[in-house]
């Protein structure tokens, strides 16, 4: 599947200065080589390293099927500082997801999660705190009997996780009876196939659209945003949800002028150190 979702084009750079670089991770692209990478030939870390001509340090992760904002450090000291920032939960992450059914207007899911892919059985893994804030942004009703009902309902949800457990948003939405479309593990195949075949959406409809954090050197609040991939963006337009579509760019959020600077201005290395 992944080969059809991205090609040899350079990664989109959202922001770069002397200390860090933020890019848009394509959906279905692995961040780096792992035991799951058999048959894969392109990874975000190696692609970005070659694109910039220098070493980069990953400081957080996105699940393989999730696209969106991904941050790297450009030196070991910054990597350590950013890792601590994520560990201490000093970041704010915002995701968009298309789910089955009409989701709740607002809901905080406080449900501990056990690791699913550990060496021990899931039941033996310790439950770790996991909190996700959910908000319904838009709904649509389709005149098609995708499942057992004569018409089918779907929602665009905003998810803001406080913690960063594996598959947290996917599992919390599935637990709330609103699985994300395209989720092969926690969703329902009949809806996933319908969106693939009729709406040209072959992947998980979950995108990390915004990340806000203190800059590791200046301490200023930096907000990074990423537009959805073409499949996701096309669906937003088709459902009349384009007002919720994010744009790629960055801004300082600790000053009066909060206009987003277009990411296109930063597709080449430059120094925007605050």
C-alpha angles and dihedrals in degrees: 000000000000096000090066094052101057138015138188094298116127117265114262109253114214099181138352135178135153093290111035145012130206123201139175111256112213115230115263093021116122117232092223141345114296139157086276093058099087108140094012118122104179130057132175096236096049093040093052092045091054092042093054096033093230142083118277129195122217113224102176138006145231123207113259096254094045121092129198145071114010123176130208132182121228097211137028095250092055090044090057092047093048093046089055090048091056093042092052090048094239091145132087117216125191125193136183120215135177110218140183116262130005105307125214118281089236132353137162112210112205102179123140115230133212121217109264101196103044128127090251126063112278092245090060094052117097117255110244125203113263127178128179128178113212131194129179112230103174144348138210134190118208123206092229134099097230092160131000097316124081091234130032129223129204136175139207107226133192114216125194112182121203092194132036109227120158111277088353099152093041093050096043093051092046089050089053089055093252106102119187116257111252094027102135093185104042103019137067121272098217092061093042091053092046092056091044095050102035105028102032093242106138098166144050110299095224122112133180096224102169139026124181123186142145113272106251093230108031098026091226116144110256121193119197123191133187130199116233119260117266095264093052094041091050091054092050089054093045092053093045092249097120093118086070094051111116125223126223116254147085140248142179107248097195096074136067094251105072099165113142116246110221116252090224088076089065105046089115127054112275138152114253095158109162 
